[in-house]
Amino acid sequence: MASPAYSVDVKPLSGAEHQTSPSWVLTFVRWQARDTKNYTSLPPTATREPLVVVSDCIQAQVSSSKPVHTQQLSALLLGTDVNYLAAVAPGDFVLVNMLEWDVRAADVAARARRGEQVNLRDDGFKGLFRVQSVRRALAHDPSTGTTTVAYRLQAHACTELNNSVYFNPHLVDASERGNDQLFVSRLGGEWLSVVSKKGINNVRDVLRALVEAFIGNGITKEGRSQKGLMRSPNTHFLVPPGLGGLLGVRGAKSMKDLYVYLFGAQRYAGSATDLAAGLNPQGVRRVAGRFWYTPDPVDGFVYLKAEYWNCARLWGIMEQFANRPINELYTCFRLSPEGDVMPTVVLRQMPFTSEHFKGDKYTRFLSLPRWRLDPAMVFSYDIGREEAARINFVQVFGRSISTAPGFDVAEQTARGNYYYDANDVSRSGLRPYVTTVEFDEVQQVKDGAYRSQYWARLLGDAMGNGHLRLNGTVELAGVVAPIAPGDNAELEGVVYHIEEVTHVASVDPATGKRSFRTRLSLSHGVDARATADGPLYPEMDSPNAYAHRADDHGRLGGTMPGASEEQAVPYRDTGAPTKRQLSGDPNQPFTPEGLRPKGRTR
């Protein structure tokens, strides 16, 4: 049988009722002093009152994607009684909530004005963003003489992870030694001290040390400080005092207090009764501040040394040590182990292992938490397969950063560091994927095998037969629940991986009608009935259109329109489909038995 998976239904409000009055809320948390160099009469953390926007926002779009670590918000605000070009500036923060009912949006707006938490599981919280640009656009319609004013806003999340690391020893003179938070001047000595004392070598601990060094360890939700791996001197990325209250973190002073880091190989039981427990891995525990570890580390080891990073970005440094493609590193807004929707950095093993793959220490794809999409929520979809996804040869060469680059390629090949589908190669030609990972200690062989041998099998299982897995997009009625990239989604008996989530809320300028839609970009679609007996790919058992419609309206819930023979075409007759037409026989022709174009015989 398939791995158990925690499932959450995404369905209409009640029965077949759809959203009729969706609403959304933008909450701006703004600095008081715009120019902190020339106007120093105010402290740098002084803030204005929160600016809560409801009716002025006529369009908002939030996009969150695994390949892009800085999620994006674009919004269009009407110029009514607020001059947003003066009220909002780059560097301010904005929180976005999207809900299916204006009454619930009004409740969120009231809480935001009081400085109370707005990122609970049912608040439709879609993210915390830092404003990048605000522009006023004036337009004149010559046919009507109407002049309109609107404000366009762009904002990004997780911009702190784009922080540039720069150190020039000539800048750190006696008067500038207090600027360690900018130049990280003592990082090398601290780094070496930590490495020598704690023996950090798993990539999970390496990434944690990097975050603590360049951003900080952070406090708990209750406001307590905890000792981490690094004694970071950083005090930058300050946040307005009221921002922590909106996110439920008491006493948050900088962004290091607001992130959640979920690191480690993930295992799921599928039997949880609580949403936060179901969406988070088994055995996850807090190890310090904002860091949560699963019981098992991800694959990959490296012997740390102090690096010379000149204007390198933190995210690029973290990716350097993540051991891709065996592991994946991405950001999202997801439900934390404590039950709040928070900005989260996830480091985990690549989660596409099939049910029939041998071994237990892997993240089974069908065990990932999944959002079960009710067909009644679906407005449209575009699903299919691609030849470009065909992979029939995978080879992984391993080495350690600590060893010389002259590792024995021939020996690794002889030991079988590859996956090979000879039959598919003979039919379709070679479709290779060859990579080198720098986190396999080739001098340490266990049971006659390198780690790269296991990694080749792992990637081969995940990438092989990619042309048989479904991918595409689906548009739904707006989803309030904290659906996030990295989760799975199930639709019509197929389980997909969510690569991107886009929420779009808008007002039709002609009718004033409000709409809220959610678009999912999906990949790796496999049949939910797959077991350890072998892979099971979707859309393989009902090439007969009648049988497919019957299956769709029966077992799968029904999104397809019915098949009809009432069309006025000369070669079709009327009447209900026969028993043979409803069979799943792949040799059964689509044209009903006995019917042929007029004027012809068998």
Secondary structure by P-SEA (a helix, b strand, c coil): ccccccccccccccccccccccbbbbbbbcccccccccccccccccccccccccccccbbbbbbbccccccccccccccccccccccccccbbbbbbbbccaaaaaaaaaaaaaccccccccccccccccccbbbbbbbbcccccbbbbbbbbbbbccccccbbbbbbcccccccccccccccccaaaaaaaaaaaacccccaaaaaaaaaaacccccccccbbbbbcccccccccccccccccccccccccccccccbbbbbcbbbbccccccaaaaaccccccccccccccccccccccccccccccccccaaaaaaaacccccccccccccccccccccccccccccccccccccccccccccccbbbbccccccccccccccccccccbbbbbbbbccccccccaaaaaaacccccaaaaaaccccccccccccccccccccccccaaaaaaaaaaaaccccccccccccccccccccccccbbbbcccbbbbbcbbbbbbbbcccccbbbbbbbbbcccccccccccccccccccccccaaaaaaaaaccccccccccccccccccccccccccccccccccccccccccccccccc
